[in-house]
């Protein structure tokens, strides 16, 4: 297993700080936020001075019912090659559901949602991982995610689920200790029990991040300082093995360089103490076995029977995930067995994140709408699931406002109209909402 050392999540807002921070051995970059042919200068400088760069994907949805999208896999592979990365990482999560398999509208969550720890979900995940591994030029590692909600009727613990995933696919693990702490607070799961079940030789590296607790719910915000309970989970992990790499994640509310350096020092201190206190630390562990067995547990092993079994699992998983996502983003009734209060918390968190991300990918919208941006977006998003990514969501939000002849201020409406026209291109005028939108746009530009 390659030793990475101490790293930090690369974000444009702290690119200059990262170049100045001492002892940064490697960085991780969100894969979807970079273009291989147009890498940021700050990232190129890090690569030129020998800093390892790992692309971290967030949109594959390997825990979803469908096979991984070929275009998304190709894009992830291109980023790994452009950066000269030793591995790529993704999440054990689903991010979209619905569509032809369920005869229901397709919808995007805009967030990582938990996979049920069932045999069906594990069978589908293993097959999706195998497809991804065949498409990527470097090894793949998967991250355990944080969750606000629990699936009813789960058959495996998190540790058991991850251990069997590794055994059946040979995939590596990205263990996020902040997510283990989150699941301890939100779902009552013991981080130590999960760590005890893990094949530690499969760990590629570790995430550490901050969060905040509100009303008994832990929010994995990546926008707050790392807390002592999270460092305690890191210490538990380091008592079992010497992680090849540890990385600090921060996505918002970026502190001063000195505060980032202090958090990195605290992480190094926990790792160093663990190295001193465990006999495992002296040996460089080997990667998990590269077995490619993907037969569903308890099934017959003939290729046709295996394929049929996984297809059946995909169908059942698709229905379950579509039902949950529809409840979260479209306001349909809660599926049986879920905690309705927690579903409400998760639903509000999804909408809030959606508003935040749209405001980042289209920063002109908050500037045009001012303090009215957020309430207007939350009103728009209610019952309108995202279907084609955040940029299309920003356009749809603007179209929604203009069709309703909003905002009321004529100057703001003209600015919004111009913004929409520059990004949407010419479109045919059709009866109904499109006609109203075109009329609103014309009136706005005329100042009426």
Beta strands, then each sheet from edge to edge (+ up, - down):
strand 1: 5-10
strand 2: 26-30
strand 3: 52-56
strand 4: 87-91
strand 5: 94-99
strand 6: 104-113
strand 7: 139-143
strand 8: 172-176
strand 9: 203-209
strand 10: 212-214
strand 11: 217-219
strand 12: 245-249
sheet 1: 1+ 2+ 3+ 4+ 7+ 8+ 9+ 12+ 1+
sheet 2: 5+ 6-
sheet 3: 10+ 11-
end
